[in-house]
Amino acid sequence: MGWMADETGLEKGPANYVPLTPLSTLRRAVSIYGPELAVVYGTHRKTYVEYAERITRLASALAARGVAPGDVVATLIPNLPAQAEAHFGVPACGAVLNTINTRLDVDTVAYILGHGGAKVVLADTQFIDLAEQAIAAQDGPAPILIEVPDEQAGFPATGRHLTYEDMLAGADPAFEWIMPDDEWESIALNYTSGTTGRPKGVVYHHRGAYLNAMGQILSWRMVLRPRYLTIVPLFHCNGWCHTWMMPMLGGRIICCRDITAPAIFSAIADEGATHFGGAPIVLNMLVNAPESERRAFDHTVEVFTAGAPPAPATLARIEPMGFNVTQVYGLTETYGPATECTWGPHWDDLQGDDRAAIKARQGVAMPIYDHITVMDDQMRQTPMDGETTGEIMMRGNGVMKGYYKNPEATAEAFKGGYFHSGDIAVQHPDSFVQITDRAKDVIISGGENISSVEVEGVLMGHPDVMLCAVVAKPDEKWGEVPCAFVELKPGAMGDAAALIAFARERLAGFKTPKQVVFGELPKTSTGKIQKFELRGKAKAL
Amino acid sequence: MGWMADETGLEKGPANYVPLTPLSTLRRAVSIYGPELAVVYGTHRKTYVEYAERITRLASALAARGVAPGDVVATLIPNLPAQAEAHFGVPACGAVLNTINTRLDVDTVAYILGHGGAKVVLADTQFIDLAEQAIAAQDGPAPILIEVPDEQAGFPATGRHLTYEDMLAGADPAFEWIMPDDEWESIALNYTSGTTGRPKGVVYHHRGAYLNAMGQILSWRMVLRPRYLTIVPLFHCNGWCHTWMMPMLGGRIICCRDITAPAIFSAIADEGATHFGGAPIVLNMLVNAPESERRAFDHTVEVFTAGAPPAPATLARIEPMGFNVTQVYGLTETYGPATECTWGPHWDDLQGDDRAAIKARQGVAMPIYDHITVMDDQMRQTPMDGETTGEIMMRGNGVMKGYYKNPEATAEAFKGGYFHSGDIAVQHPDSFVQITDRAKDVIISGGENISSVEVEGVLMGHPDVMLCAVVAKPDEKWGEVPCAFVELKPGAMGDAAALIAFARERLAGFKTPKQVVFGELPKTSTGKIQKFELRGKAKAL
C-alpha cells in the first residue's frame, strides 16, 4: 500500500485522471490522423474527420430519440461502416451497444431485445424482416427501428422505416459527446451464443474496452497505421475490440459484408489489409480457394485464429501463401482474445508437425491480464507437465463486468476470485496453455477421458477431410464412444472404413471413432461447429 | 453515464478488476519470457527468471530493514542493473522509489533525502562519498546506506557499508510482493532539476507508470523483444518509464554506465540495441565521433530525442548512419514524454531542411493523453496557425499525482483542470505543437518576443558550431538583446563576427545575437543546457 507519509494535494483531479474509454482515443485520432482514411467499404471511404462527424451525428440522433445514458441500443448489421460507427456513436450518447448476431432466429432475437431492453434497433435491410418479427414478438416496449440499407451489396431501402443515412442527415454535427464519469460504466452488452438455454448478456465497461484494445496491439505486434480487415463479426465480442483499437494507431478498418475467399484476397491485394482475425474455417477457405479466386500480394498478412487450433495441414499450406498465423483464445466473457500463442525465436526453425504442435497451443496471457493459468477443481495450480488437465482460470482487467440481470451466474463464474472459463486444458512446462476440450465436449469412454480435439486433429490430417467434429455417442457397454462428423473436400469420396483405419494408426483404440458420418457441419456465425447439434444427431444414430 | 437499468452483481471484484501496476507485467514476463535475457551489463547477464528473483530479494531485504509500504527508498546509481532492479524491487515491498540525480551537489542531495524522508539509500561506489556527506548534512533520521559497487567499471566496494550483493544474498527469494490495492498508490518520487529554488518532488502512481509505459510502446512502434539501451538516466523521469515498459514486450535492457560514442556503438553492434532515448547532445556525439570510435551495424536504430529539437545539420548526418530520429517532449511532471512528433507517410519524400522542419516539432499527444494543446493566458485554445504562441497545456493519465508536500504548487500547476507546462509554443494547422521557448527563456527586445530556440537553430547550421545557447542580455536601449554562447567543434576557431554575419543573413536584425561567447556550456545530467547560469554570465558581460 504505497500511500506516502503526506498525500495532501495528491488526489485525483481533472488534469491527471481521465476515465479510460475508447471515446477519447477517437477524439485524439481526429486531431492527428484527421485527413487519413478510417473506414473503407467499396465506394464508402471516410477519413477520421468524416468518421467522427458521422459518429457525432449518430450520438445526437439517438439522444434526440430519447436514448438516455445507460439505455441500450441494439444493432443487427454485418461488418459494415454503420456497425463500426455504432461502436463509438452509441457510447458517445452515454448508451450501451448491444450488437446482435444476425444469424439468430426470431425467437432468440426477441428474447435479447426484451431482456436487454433496447430503445433503438439499427438493422441492415437484409435483416429487416428478422428485426420486425423479433420486435413484434418481444416482451416490453418496442424499440424504434432504423433501417441500414446497403445498396452497393444489393440491399436498397424497403421504404418501411427511417433510414440510417436520413437519420444522420437530420442530426446535429456539433453534439457534445457524453464521456464516462467512471471508467467502470457499461459500454457494451454481448449475448453469449447460448448453445444451451437462453443466452446470457455479457456486460463490458469502458476501462476494459480501452485496455483490451491497447493490450492486443502489443500482442499482435501492430505498429502505426495498420489496415484491419473485419472478418470476425463485430457482433462477436465487438469484433475482439478492433474498432476500438484502430484510432489508437491511426489504423484503417476495411469492411467486409460476406466472408468469401475472393473478398479476402481483394481486401489484401486492393486495400492492403495487413491484419485480420478469423476461425480456422476461414483459413481453410483460403487454402482451398481455386487459383481463379486468388490474388497476388507481396506483404505478410498477420492472421489471428481462434475457436480451434489451426490444423497442421492448413498451416503448412497457408504460411507459404504469405500469411503468418497465430492462435488466440478467449470467450465473450473476455472481450475476445485473452491468451495468445506468442511465438518465440527459439521456435523459428521448427517445420511441419513440430511447428503446428506449437501453434496448436492457446498460449499465454495477453499483456493486460494479471494471471491466466490451469487449476484443478479445488482451484489449485495443476502441474505444468503438458499432461495433467484442469480448467483455464483467468484474473485481470480483460474479464467482463458480469452477466446482465443475472447476479447468480456472475457469482458462479467469478467464484474464488477467478473467471472460470469452462475450458479444459493442460499447461506445458513453459507455462503455455493448451486446450484439450470444452468441459462439456470431453468424451468419457469406459472411464477414460477422450479429448475430442485430439481425435479431430488426427482426422484433419487426412487429405479428404475439409472439416470435422468428434462428439460422444451413447454406448451401452462403454458409456460413450467417439463419433466423427466429417465435411469432405470438393471431389473427395467419403470412405468411413478408411478414415477409421487412418485414425486407428495414430490413436489408441478407445479414442478411435466408432462411426463416421459425412455431410456439412452445423456452424455458428463465427465458424464454430455447433457440437450440441451433433450430439443430438449422434444420439439418434 | 453508462449505468444500466440494473447493475446488480456487476460491481468490481478480484476476478475482473486488478489495479494497474508495472509489477504485474513483470510477473507475467517471468512466466512467458523466463529463460530470455532481461538485463545485460558487460558480464552481468540476467534472464527474466533471475531478474525477478533479484527483485524479490531486494524487496525482501528492504522490508527486513524496516521499509514499510509508503516509505521512500532512494538511489544514487547510474544506469546499472541495480537501478533497474530498484524500479520493481522498491514497489514490490510497497515502497516509493526516489532515484536521485548523481550529479547533484551535497546540499541538494541532503535536501532531497530530508524532504523525501528516505529510509534506505542505495548508492553506487562512485557516489558513496556524496551519499555519506548528504546523509551527514540532511534533516531528519539518517537512512540506512547500502553500497552498490561496480567492479567491472573500476569501482570496487569501499568496505565501509553493506554491499548490495551481500544484502541480496541474505534475503528471502520467496518473499511475497506487496501489490497495490489501489492503482493511485504512489510508486516513485522524482525531484525536478530545480534550475531556480529548491527542487520539487514529483509523485508518480502505479496507474500512470503502467499506462505511460504501455502508451509509449504504441507511439514508439515497438514490437515484441526490443533491446533498449539506457542512455536517458533512470534518475530522470524513471528513464521515461522504460524499465517498466520492457516486461510488457519481453524486451531487454542494455545498461550503460558512461554515455560515450564507443559505448553506444558497441551496444548497437555487439548487443543489438534497437531503441534508445537521449538529448540532442547524444546525437551530436555520434555524428561527430571519429571513424575509430564507430562500429558497423545493419539494422535501423530508433532514437527518441528530447530537450531541444534535433538540429537540421545533425539530422542530415545521423539518418544515413542508420538512426531514425523522432523528437518527443515532456517534463518530469509527465513521466517523461507526453508528445511525439509522429511521422506521417505524407512526409516521406521531404529531405534536408524541410524534413528537419517537421522533425523540429514536438508533435502530438501520446496515446494515453486525453488532450494536449496550446492555450492563451485565459485558457482559450489559440489559433492553429503556426504563428500564435501560447502555453502547452496537458490533461490525461500521463500527468503526475502532484508535488510532494506542496499542495500549493500542485494546485497552481493544475489550475483550470490542465497541467500547465510552462512551455511556450505555436500549434500548426495539423495540430502539431512546436515549442518556441520556455516561458522564462523568451527574449524580449524592443517589445518584440524573440524565440531563443529559433536563433539557436540558425547558429547550429554553421559548420563550426557543436552546440549553442542563446539567452537574454540586459540592454539599456532594447531592454534585452540576444547573446549567444557557443561550443565549437574540435579544431574550429571561434570567429564571433563571422557567426553574427551568418545569423544576420538568416534572421531579422533584432533576432541576431549582438554578442557571441565561446566555451563549454554548462549542462544538467541529462544534457540540457543550464540557461539560468548563462543568463547570469550574460548579465555580467
Chai-1 contact restraints between the chains, C-beta under 6 A:
chainA,res_idxA,chainB,res_idxB,connection_type,confidence,min_distance_angstrom,max_distance_angstrom,comment,restraint_id
A,M1,B,P69,contact,1.0,0.0,6.0,A-B,restraint_1
A,M1,B,G94,contact,1.0,0.0,6.0,A-B,restraint_2
A,M1,B,D181,contact,1.0,0.0,6.0,A-B,restraint_3
A,G2,B,P69,contact,1.0,0.0,6.0,A-B,restraint_4
A,G2,B,G70,contact,1.0,0.0,6.0,A-B,restraint_5
A,G2,B,G94,contact,1.0,0.0,6.0,A-B,restraint_6
A,G2,B,V96,contact,1.0,0.0,6.0,A-B,restraint_7
A,G2,B,P180,contact,1.0,0.0,6.0,A-B,restraint_8
A,G2,B,E185,contact,1.0,0.0,6.0,A-B,restraint_9
A,G2,B,S186,contact,1.0,0.0,6.0,A-B,restraint_10
A,W3,B,G70,contact,1.0,0.0,6.0,A-B,restraint_11
A,M4,B,G70,contact,1.0,0.0,6.0,A-B,restraint_12
A,M4,B,V96,contact,1.0,0.0,6.0,A-B,restraint_13
A,M4,B,S186,contact,1.0,0.0,6.0,A-B,restraint_14
A,D6,B,K405,contact,1.0,0.0,6.0,A-B,restraint_15
A,T8,B,P407,contact,1.0,0.0,6.0,A-B,restraint_16
A,G9,B,G402,contact,1.0,0.0,6.0,A-B,restraint_17
A,G9,B,P407,contact,1.0,0.0,6.0,A-B,restraint_18
A,G9,B,T410,contact,1.0,0.0,6.0,A-B,restraint_19
A,L10,B,V203,contact,1.0,0.0,6.0,A-B,restraint_20
A,L10,B,K401,contact,1.0,0.0,6.0,A-B,restraint_21
A,L10,B,G402,contact,1.0,0.0,6.0,A-B,restraint_22
A,G13,B,F414,contact,1.0,0.0,6.0,A-B,restraint_23
A,P14,B,G417,contact,1.0,0.0,6.0,A-B,restraint_24
A,A15,B,R395,contact,1.0,0.0,6.0,A-B,restraint_25
A,A15,B,V399,contact,1.0,0.0,6.0,A-B,restraint_26
A,A15,B,F414,contact,1.0,0.0,6.0,A-B,restraint_27
A,A15,B,G417,contact,1.0,0.0,6.0,A-B,restraint_28
A,A15,B,Y418,contact,1.0,0.0,6.0,A-B,restraint_29
A,A15,B,F419,contact,1.0,0.0,6.0,A-B,restraint_30
A,N16,B,V399,contact,1.0,0.0,6.0,A-B,restraint_31
A,V18,B,D370,contact,1.0,0.0,6.0,A-B,restraint_32
A,V18,B,G396,contact,1.0,0.0,6.0,A-B,restraint_33
A,V18,B,N397,contact,1.0,0.0,6.0,A-B,restraint_34
A,S24,B,D370,contact,1.0,0.0,6.0,A-B,restraint_35
A,R28,B,A365,contact,1.0,0.0,6.0,A-B,restraint_36
A,S31,B,S431,contact,1.0,0.0,6.0,A-B,restraint_37
A,I32,B,V364,contact,1.0,0.0,6.0,A-B,restraint_38
A,P69,B,M1,contact,1.0,0.0,6.0,A-B,restraint_39
A,P69,B,G2,contact,1.0,0.0,6.0,A-B,restraint_40
A,G70,B,G2,contact,1.0,0.0,6.0,A-B,restraint_41
A,G70,B,W3,contact,1.0,0.0,6.0,A-B,restraint_42
A,G70,B,M4,contact,1.0,0.0,6.0,A-B,restraint_43
A,G94,B,M1,contact,1.0,0.0,6.0,A-B,restraint_44
A,G94,B,G2,contact,1.0,0.0,6.0,A-B,restraint_45
A,V96,B,G2,contact,1.0,0.0,6.0,A-B,restraint_46
A,V96,B,M4,contact,1.0,0.0,6.0,A-B,restraint_47
A,P180,B,G2,contact,1.0,0.0,6.0,A-B,restraint_48
A,D181,B,M1,contact,1.0,0.0,6.0,A-B,restraint_49
A,E185,B,G2,contact,1.0,0.0,6.0,A-B,restraint_50
A,E185,B,W3,contact,1.0,0.0,6.0,A-B,restraint_51
A,S186,B,G2,contact,1.0,0.0,6.0,A-B,restraint_52
A,S186,B,M4,contact,1.0,0.0,6.0,A-B,restraint_53
A,V203,B,L10,contact,1.0,0.0,6.0,A-B,restraint_54
A,M214,B,M214,contact,1.0,0.0,6.0,A-B,restraint_55
A,I217,B,L218,contact,1.0,0.0,6.0,A-B,restraint_56
A,L218,B,I217,contact,1.0,0.0,6.0,A-B,restraint_57
A,L218,B,M248,contact,1.0,0.0,6.0,A-B,restraint_58
A,R221,B,V223,contact,1.0,0.0,6.0,A-B,restraint_59
A,R221,B,L224,contact,1.0,0.0,6.0,A-B,restraint_60
A,V223,B,R221,contact,1.0,0.0,6.0,A-B,restraint_61
A,L224,B,R221,contact,1.0,0.0,6.0,A-B,restraint_62
A,M248,B,L218,contact,1.0,0.0,6.0,A-B,restraint_63
A,M248,B,P367,contact,1.0,0.0,6.0,A-B,restraint_64
A,V364,B,I32,contact,1.0,0.0,6.0,A-B,restraint_65
A,A365,B,R28,contact,1.0,0.0,6.0,A-B,restraint_66
A,P367,B,M248,contact,1.0,0.0,6.0,A-B,restraint_67
A,D370,B,V18,contact,1.0,0.0,6.0,A-B,restraint_68
A,D370,B,S24,contact,1.0,0.0,6.0,A-B,restraint_69
A,R395,B,A15,contact,1.0,0.0,6.0,A-B,restraint_70
A,G396,B,V18,contact,1.0,0.0,6.0,A-B,restraint_71
A,N397,B,V18,contact,1.0,0.0,6.0,A-B,restraint_72
A,V399,B,A15,contact,1.0,0.0,6.0,A-B,restraint_73
A,V399,B,N16,contact,1.0,0.0,6.0,A-B,restraint_74
A,K401,B,L10,contact,1.0,0.0,6.0,A-B,restraint_75
A,G402,B,G9,contact,1.0,0.0,6.0,A-B,restraint_76
A,G402,B,L10,contact,1.0,0.0,6.0,A-B,restraint_77
A,K405,B,D6,contact,1.0,0.0,6.0,A-B,restraint_78
A,P407,B,T8,contact,1.0,0.0,6.0,A-B,restraint_79
A,P407,B,G9,contact,1.0,0.0,6.0,A-B,restraint_80
A,T410,B,G9,contact,1.0,0.0,6.0,A-B,restraint_81
A,F414,B,G13,contact,1.0,0.0,6.0,A-B,restraint_82
A,F414,B,A15,contact,1.0,0.0,6.0,A-B,restraint_83
A,G417,B,P14,contact,1.0,0.0,6.0,A-B,restraint_84
A,G417,B,A15,contact,1.0,0.0,6.0,A-B,restraint_85
A,Y418,B,A15,contact,1.0,0.0,6.0,A-B,restraint_86
A,F419,B,A15,contact,1.0,0.0,6.0,A-B,restraint_87
A,S431,B,S31,contact,1.0,0.0,6.0,A-B,restraint_88
